[in-house]
């Protein structure tokens, strides 16, 4: 496992993204094609951008590891915990004890699809998308378009994308997993 | 200024002058685009040829501007996308929303 530190400055996003991507290409050269490389860059840019929004002056750590042909990109920080405003509630982590596991929440969406989260317990959430193969785009569809893409982008670019809040330390962990090869 | 504009027949080409389309510049990008729309430009061709990447904030600004344009009877096309930006549009299905062309001239012909 290799750790990288993000200084939470906008100017650092792209250089660090390239640095980490180069590292991954070195450790898994034969498993990284153009598509995977794009997915890695995209996930890193959005993870780092997410930190800029919520970091609260704390540093952000990116951990990269490779196990059984699975690439793990983990972002750890002690900024503001995840908050999701659903249609009915504002969910703040950690969720109240007793939150039913396996509950599903709609994070945001539009006519092209919805970003959803599956609660594993009061501290863990796994993101997934439900997509719609829309055939016709009209003005109404465009007016209803979502304008928040960060978590959606990471979810679609990942094979697994999950969030965990660590109550003991107040740390936020976002983990993206990409299956490399077969 | 993020956008440098020049007329092309009945369109306005707005070339993005920055290399990184990120959160720090998304609001300014959106404000400049909305101003171009409010100034009565009916067809704005946004040229991304100098841009290395865009993030979710920048995409959000672009979508917001498209909504504003449609409600004003105007339209937006994008050109000069590199491979990563084009893939990002596809990832979030914005390739089905925006008119995407290789060049401004092609966007003009497709209008």
Interface residues (C-beta under 8 A of the other chain):
Chain A: X10 X13 X14 X34 X38 X41 X42 X45 X46 X49 X52 X53 X112 X113 X131 X134 X137 X139 X141 X142 X143 X145 X146 X147 X148 X149 X150 X152 X153 X156 X157
Chain B: X20 X22 X23 X24 X52 X53 X55 X56 X57 X59 X60 X63 X64 X66 X67 X70 X71 X83 X84 X87 X88 X91 X92 X93 X96 X97
